[in-house]
Amino acid sequence: MMVSTLPEKQPKKQKVTGYIHSVETCGTVDGPGIRYVIFTQGCPLRCLYCHNPDCREPHQGKLVTVDELIADIQHYQSYLRQGGVTASGGEPLMQPEFVREIFERCHELGLHTALDTSGYVVLEAAKPVVAVTDLVLLDIKSFLPETYRRVTGVTITPTLELAKYLDEIHKPTWVRFVLVPGLTDDPENMRGLAQFVAGLSNVEKVEVLPFHKMGEYKWRQLGLPYELFDTPAASPEEVQRAIALFREYDLNVQ
């Protein structure tokens, strides 16, 4: 009886796909350097000031393969050497396998990876993505639990759990906080956040982002009720007062 020495045919690896809203090829605000930013589709939060409400529903964007995204990223690779690739959204951790595959492929190209997340996710689902992430941009919308729920519609607990985990594994992190007059600017709210962040050893800096009005038109177009039409944009003076408060806790703030 003859025994075949031919190697067994391996099953073809299925292409990883995900839903995205859009991409930005020369981003400068979502991580260090010039970045290719992927805005993923789907978000479990319902932030009152969301400037991408069209990213909420998980399957209303464009279905793409990781191969397609990597091919496009390679067109801009020479510009990204001092920057990299950022997964934003929406909430990228709603599609963890998709984002992990993107980041693994980016590392094969020698590109830096950043994850822009609210942290509202089951921690075990986040860990495989964090493992291939060079920098986490953690959006902590507020600190007082009642204020956080008012702003986002969800609980703050998963975000704080992720923040503590990132500290445990020494993952470089930038904390982002949106200053909204009359909503998140309560000194008690900001001091609580500052104290919490000051207790983490992995946070490289805190970004105080002023609330702006640029996303209002999307709410109108989508027919969504927008509660902040009468809320003014955060003034430079208000932003500087918030920055000064965070700096009282020896934080690097911008």
Secondary structure as UniProt FT lines:
FT   STRAND          17..27
FT   STRAND          35..40
FT   TURN            48..49
FT   HELIX           53..55
FT   TURN            58..59
FT   STRAND          62..65
FT   HELIX           66..75
FT   HELIX           77..79
FT   TURN            81..82
FT   STRAND          84..88
FT   HELIX           92..94
FT   HELIX           96..108
FT   TURN            109..110
FT   STRAND          112..117
FT   HELIX           123..130
FT   TURN            131..132
FT   STRAND          135..139
FT   HELIX           145..152
FT   HELIX           157..168
FT   TURN            169..170
FT   STRAND          173..179
FT   TURN            181..184
FT   HELIX           187..198
FT   STRAND          203..210
FT   TURN            214..215
FT   HELIX           216..222
FT   TURN            227..230
FT   HELIX           236..247
FT   TURN            248..250
//
